């Protein structure tokens, strides 16, 4: 499975985070059903242009120049925020391991993440294959894929190619030697507008950098081979990015590479506009926490709505998810108080089968949650109910065991509680530097502090 990953020039906004909620559920479901999963998620740290146009501005370099930093410094910083958000949302890493808070950008490559700038030679090799097979042409500015060489180029998007191949077009003509408006860049040369591009490499087509689309094709095929079961992304990827990936794959190998393309719908604001950093209408997980929400409230919200269904985001909806998650925890707590172990019961096979059937119905998580509701109201033994629901949480990823164990704990260790009290005092006195220092000390001791409307929420970090 290949998941189109984030372009690491800014912190992920909630629309991005929704996408990975879906694919985390997919990953966990496949594992639950007994599959071995080889998964890759990329970091785009070069070549992704504003508005996804070939001749736009490189998003990484724009941020680097505006902040007076190098592109790698920008990418490293935001790769760290991605893994932090993955940890907070309890998303598995691509290799199936638990995400760690202390990971460095360099360590990500050992866990299924593929960083574009570390795979330039693979992209060049992929482009060479496409070139040898007769799908390319070269101008003074770029190496292009000629879409007219692939008769079913628009198979994914179901667009009419002739509409894109008109001689007169409204777009600004940046390269007069480009044959067709729909042709796309495989390799951009360091000339003209990009003469001072900060990230560049030597290639058979000159000094330059890769096009955005070739990155996913090259990295996906490097790690997963020329036959990939599942490729995911947003619905906005269908018409351009994934259409171009598919073309590149066929151009290189002569056959379809991806068996199933899965696309999640948009997250929109209450006016129905897509959440987007460029539109200035999106906010981040950090901002959501400042409003008093646990990231797992957001996880519950996202997974309870089908990935093919648009979500019109609202705090009312999030509040409902928060209450539903709390209610689930409270109901489990009522079953386990006084029990010696959370694992003393048996998994109820009839409910497990229905849970699996729901997941196999195109990830129908709302149906799976309904199975849990029925289970809680059944006449089954309490210990069996708890054991079965904790088994289901392998897919749901709500950290139910951790929440239950935390609720059953009487007190924090005295030294931890002392620091928590000191931090509450520092925040009341608006001494935010001391507050941050105390948060860091607590983190070193293995405890994460979340600030909300009801004060501090302290929980043990589970790696």
C-alpha positions in Angstrom: 0.0 0.0 0.0 1.3 3.4 -1.0 -0.1 6.5 0.7 0.5 9.9 -0.8 2.2 11.7 2.0 2.5 15.4 3.1 4.5 18.1 1.5 6.6 19.2 4.5 6.5 23.0 4.2 3.8 23.6 6.9 2.2 21.8 9.8 -0.6 19.4 8.7 -4.0 21.0 8.9 -7.1 19.0 9.8 -8.0 18.1 6.2 -4.6 16.3 5.9 -5.0 14.7 9.3 -8.4 13.3 8.2 -6.8 11.5 5.2 -4.3 9.6 7.4 -7.1 8.7 9.9 -8.7 6.8 7.0 -5.6 5.1 5.9 -4.6 4.2 9.5 -7.9 2.5 9.9 -7.3 0.7 6.5 -3.8 -0.4 7.7 -5.1 -1.6 11.0 -8.0 -3.4 9.4 -5.8 -5.3 7.0 -3.6 -6.4 9.9 -6.7 -7.4 11.9 -7.9 -9.5 9.0 -4.6 -11.3 8.9 -2.8 -9.7 6.0 0.9 -8.8 5.9 1.1 -5.1 5.0 4.0 -3.5 3.1 3.2 0.2 3.3 5.1 3.3 2.2 4.2 7.0 3.0 6.3 9.7 1.3 7.5 13.1 2.5 7.6 15.5 -0.4 10.4 17.9 0.2 11.1 19.2 -3.3 9.2 19.9 -6.5 5.6 20.4 -5.3 4.5 23.6 -6.8 1.9 26.1 -5.6 -1.5 25.3 -7.1 0.0 22.0 -8.3 1.1 23.7 -11.5 4.3 22.6 -13.2 5.6 26.2 -13.3 4.4 27.4 -10.0 6.6 28.3 -7.0 8.2 25.4 -5.0 6.3 25.3 -1.7 9.4 24.2 0.3 11.6 26.9 -1.2 9.0 29.6 -0.7 8.9 28.8 3.0 12.7 28.5 3.3 13.2 31.9 1.7 10.5 33.6 3.8 12.0 32.2 7.0 15.6 32.6 6.1 16.4 28.9 6.4 17.5 26.1 4.1 15.0 23.8 2.4 16.3 20.9 4.5 15.8 22.9 7.8 12.2 23.6 6.8 11.6 19.9 5.8 13.3 18.5 8.9 11.2 20.8 11.1 7.9 19.8 9.5 8.7 16.1 9.3 9.0 16.3 13.1 5.5 17.9 13.3 4.1 15.1 11.1 5.4 12.4 13.4 4.2 14.3 16.4 0.7 14.5 15.0 0.8 10.8 14.0 1.7 10.0 17.7 -1.0 12.2 19.0 -3.7 10.7 16.7 -2.3 7.2 17.4 -1.6 6.5 13.8 0.7 3.6 13.0 3.9 4.3 11.2 4.1 2.9 7.7 5.9 -0.2 8.9 3.2 -0.9 11.4 5.1 0.2 14.5 3.8 2.7 17.1 4.9 6.3 16.2 7.4 7.7 18.7 7.6 11.3 19.9 11.4 11.3 20.0 12.0 10.2 16.4 14.4 12.3 14.2 13.8 12.9 10.6 16.7 10.6 9.7 15.1 7.8 11.6 11.8 7.9 9.6 13.4 6.1 6.7 13.7 3.0 8.9 9.9 2.9 9.5 8.5 3.0 5.9 8.7 6.7 5.3 10.2 7.7 1.9 11.7 11.2 1.6 11.8 12.5 -1.9 15.3 14.1 -1.8 16.8 10.8 -0.7 15.4 9.1 -3.9 16.5 11.4 -6.7 18.5 8.6 -8.5 15.4 6.4 -8.4 13.4 9.2 -10.1 16.0 9.6 -12.7 16.0 5.9 -13.4 12.2 5.8 -13.6 12.3 8.8 -16.1 14.9 6.9 -18.2 12.5 3.9 -18.5 9.7 6.2 -19.6 12.0 7.9 -22.1 13.3 4.6 -23.6 9.7 3.5 -24.1 8.9 6.6 -26.2 6.6 8.6 -23.9 8.7 11.8 -23.5 10.1 14.8 -25.2 12.5 17.4 -24.1 12.6 21.2 -24.4 15.1 23.8 -23.2 13.2 24.0 -19.9 12.0 20.5 -19.1 11.6 16.8 -19.8 7.8 16.2 -20.4 5.5 13.2 -20.5 3.5 13.4 -23.8 0.0 12.4 -22.8 -1.1 11.8 -26.4 1.1 8.7 -26.4 -1.2 7.0 -23.8 -4.7 6.5 -25.3 -6.5 6.1 -22.0 -4.6 8.8 -20.1 -7.8 10.1 -18.5 -9.1 6.6 -17.4 -9.0 7.6 -13.7 -10.4 11.1 -14.1 -12.9 10.2 -16.9 -12.2 13.6 -18.4 -12.3 14.2 -22.1 -8.7 14.6 -23.2 -9.6 16.6 -26.3 -10.8 19.4 -24.0 -7.2 19.7 -22.7 -5.5 19.5 -26.1 -6.8 22.7 -27.6 -4.5 25.1 -29.3 -5.6 28.2 -27.5 -5.7 28.1 -23.7 -6.2 30.6 -20.9 -3.2 29.6 -18.9 0.0 31.6 -19.1 2.4 29.9 -21.6 5.6 29.5 -19.7 7.2 27.0 -22.1 6.3 27.8 -25.7 7.8 24.4 -26.8 5.4 22.4 -24.7 3.3 20.4 -27.1 0.0 19.9 -25.2 -1.5 21.7 -22.2 -1.9 18.4 -20.4 1.7 17.3 -20.8 3.5 17.3 -17.5 7.0 17.7 -16.2 9.1 14.7 -15.4 12.3 16.7 -14.8 12.6 20.5 -14.5 15.8 22.1 -15.7 17.6 24.8 -13.6 17.0 27.5 -16.1 14.7 30.5 -16.7 12.4 30.9 -13.7 14.3 28.1 -11.8 17.9 29.2 -12.6 18.4 29.8 -8.8 16.4 26.9 -7.5 18.1 25.9 -4.2 17.7 22.2 -4.5 19.1 20.7 -7.7 20.8 17.6 -9.1 22.6 16.5 -12.2 20.6 14.3 -14.6 20.7 13.2 -18.3 18.5 16.2 -19.1 20.7 18.7 -17.3 21.0 20.2 -13.8 17.6 20.5 -12.2 15.0 18.8 -10.0 12.2 16.2 -10.3 8.6 16.9 -11.2 6.2 16.3 -8.3 4.4 13.4 -9.9 7.4 11.3 -10.6 8.3 11.2 -6.9 5.5 8.9 -5.9 5.9 6.6 -8.9 9.6 6.1 -8.3 9.4 5.6 -4.6 6.3 3.4 -4.7 7.8 1.1 -7.3 11.3 1.1 -5.6 9.8 -0.3 -2.4 6.7 -2.2 -3.5 7.6 -3.3 -7.0 5.8 -2.9 -10.3 2.5 -4.3 -8.9 1.0 -2.4 -6.0 -2.3 -3.5 -4.4 -3.5 -0.2 -3.0 -2.7 3.5 -3.6 -4.5 6.2 -1.6 -4.9 9.9 -1.7 -7.5 12.7 -1.7 -10.2 13.1 -4.3 -8.3 16.2 -5.5 -5.5 13.8 -6.6 -7.6 12.0 -9.2 -7.7 14.5 -12.0 -4.0 15.4 -12.1 -1.6 13.8 -9.6 -2.8 10.2 -9.7 -3.7 10.4 -13.4 -0.1 11.4 -14.0 1.3 8.8 -11.7 -0.7 6.1 -13.5 0.7 7.4 -16.9 4.2 7.3 -15.6 3.8 3.8 -14.3 2.5 2.5 -17.6 5.2 4.5 -19.4 7.9 2.7 -17.4 6.5 -0.8 -17.2 4.0 -1.2 -20.0 1.1 -2.2 -17.7 -1.1 -1.0 -14.9 0.9 -0.9 -11.6 -1.8 0.0 -9.1 -4.7 -2.5 -8.6 -7.0 -0.3 -6.4 -7.0 3.5 -6.1 -8.8 4.7 -3.0 -9.6 8.4 -2.4 -11.0 10.2 0.6 -13.4 13.1 0.3 -12.7 16.6 1.5 -13.0 18.1 5.0 -14.8 21.5 4.6 -15.7 24.4 6.8 -19.3 25.2 7.7 -19.6 27.2 4.5 -18.6 24.2 2.5 -15.1 25.4 1.5 -12.3 22.8 1.4 -9.9 23.1 4.4 -6.7 24.5 2.9 -3.7 26.3 4.1 -3.6 28.4 0.9 -7.2 29.5 1.6 -6.4 30.4 5.2 -9.4 28.6 6.5 -7.7 25.5 8.1 -6.3 25.0 11.6 -4.0 22.4 13.1 -4.1 19.8 15.8 -2.2 22.2 18.2 -5.0 24.7 17.8 -7.6 22.1 18.4 -5.9 21.1 21.6 -5.9 24.7 22.8 -9.7 24.5 22.5 -9.7 21.7 25.0 -10.0 18.6 22.7 -8.0 15.5 22.9 -6.7 14.3 19.5 -8.5 11.0 20.1 -11.8 13.0 20.0 -10.9 14.1 16.5 -9.9 10.5 15.6 -13.3 9.3 16.8 -15.0 12.1 14.8 -13.2 11.3 11.6 -13.5 7.5 11.7 -17.2 7.6 12.4 -17.9 9.2 9.0 -17.1 7.2 5.9 -14.0 8.1 4.0 -15.9 8.6 0.8 -18.3 11.1 2.4 -17.4 14.8 2.7 -17.3 16.2 6.3 -18.5 19.7 7.0 -16.4 20.2 10.1 -18.0 21.8 13.1 -17.2 22.0 16.8 -20.6 20.7 17.5 -19.8 17.5 15.6 -16.4 17.3 17.4 -18.1 17.8 20.8 -20.5 14.9 20.0 -17.5 12.7 19.1 -15.8 13.8 22.4 -18.9 12.8 24.4 -19.3 9.5 22.5 -15.7 8.6 23.2 -16.0 9.5 26.9 -19.3 7.5 27.1 -17.6 4.4 25.6 -14.8 4.7 28.2 -17.3 5.1 31.0 -19.3 2.1 29.9 -16.2 -0.1 29.8 -15.1 1.3 33.2 -18.4 0.2 34.7 -17.7 -3.3 33.5 -14.1 -3.6 34.8 -14.2 -2.0 38.3 -13.1 -4.6 40.7 -11.8 -6.9 38.0 -8.4 -8.3 38.5 -7.4 -8.1 34.8 -8.6 -6.5 31.6 -7.7 -9.7 29.8 -9.5 -12.3 31.9 -12.4 -12.7 29.4 -12.8 -14.3 26.0 -13.3 -12.7 22.6 -16.9 -13.2 21.6 -16.7 -14.7 18.1 -20.2 -13.8 16.9 -19.5 -10.1 17.6 -16.0 -10.4 16.2 -17.4 -11.8 12.9 -19.9 -8.9 12.6 -17.1 -6.4 13.4 -15.0 -7.9 10.6 -17.9 -7.9 8.2 -18.4 -4.2 8.8 -14.8 -3.4 8.1 -14.8 -5.5 5.0 -17.8 -3.5 3.7 -15.5 -0.7 2.4 -14.3 0.3 5.9 -17.8 0.8 7.3 -16.6 2.0 10.8 -20.0 3.4 11.8 -21.4 -0.1 11.4 -18.5 -1.5 13.5 -19.2 1.0 16.2 -22.9 -0.1 16.2 -21.6 -3.7 16.8 -19.9 -2.4 19.9 -23.0 -0.7 21.1 -25.0 -3.9 20.7 -22.3 -5.8 22.5 -22.4 -3.5 25.5 -26.1 -4.0 25.8 -26.0 -7.7 25.5 -26.3 -10.4 28.2 -22.7 -11.5 27.7 -20.3 -11.7 30.6 -18.7 -8.4 31.5 -15.2 -9.7 31.2 -16.0 -11.1 27.7 -17.4 -7.7 26.7 -14.3 -5.9 27.8 -11.9 -8.4 26.2 -13.7 -8.2 22.9 -13.9 -4.4 22.8 -10.2 -4.1 23.6 -9.5 -6.5 20.7 -11.6 -4.2 18.4 -9.4 -1.3 19.5 -6.6 -2.8 17.5 -8.5 -1.3 14.6 -10.2 1.7 16.2 -6.9 2.9 17.8 -8.6 4.8 20.6 -6.1 3.8 23.2 -8.9 2.3 25.3 -6.7 0.2 27.4 -4.5 3.2 28.3 -7.6 5.3 29.1 -9.1 2.6 31.3 -5.9 1.9 33.1 -5.4 5.6 33.7 -8.9 6.0 35.1 -8.2 3.0 37.4 -5.0 4.6 38.8 -5.6 6.3 42.1 -2.8 8.9 41.9 0.1 10.1 39.9 3.6 9.5 41.4 4.2 12.2 44.0 7.2 13.7 42.1 5.1 13.9 38.9 2.1 15.5 40.7 4.5 18.0 42.3 5.6 19.2 38.8 2.1 19.2 37.5 1.1 21.5 40.4 4.1 23.8 39.8 3.1 24.0 36.2 -0.5 24.9 37.0 0.8 27.7 39.2 3.2 28.9 36.5 0.4 29.1 33.9 -1.8 31.0 36.4 1.0 33.5 36.8 1.5 33.6 33.0 5.1 32.4 33.4 4.9 30.5 30.1 8.7 29.9 29.9 8.6 28.0 33.2 5.4 26.3 32.1 7.2 25.0 29.0 10.3 24.0 31.0 8.1 22.0 33.4 6.3 20.3 30.4 9.6 19.3 29.0 10.7 17.8 32.4 7.4 15.9 32.6 8.0 14.6 29.1 11.5 13.3 30.1 9.8 11.5 33.0 7.4 9.8 30.5 4.3 12.0 30.9 2.5 14.1 28.3 0.6 17.2 29.4 -2.4 18.5 27.4 -3.9 21.9 28.2 -7.6 22.3 27.9 -10.5 24.4 29.1 -10.7 22.2 32.3 -7.0 22.6 33.1 -4.2 20.1 32.6 -4.7 16.6 31.4 -1.7 14.4 32.3 -1.1 11.0 30.8 1.7 8.5 30.7 3.4 8.2 27.3 3.1 4.7 25.9 5.7 3.9 23.2 
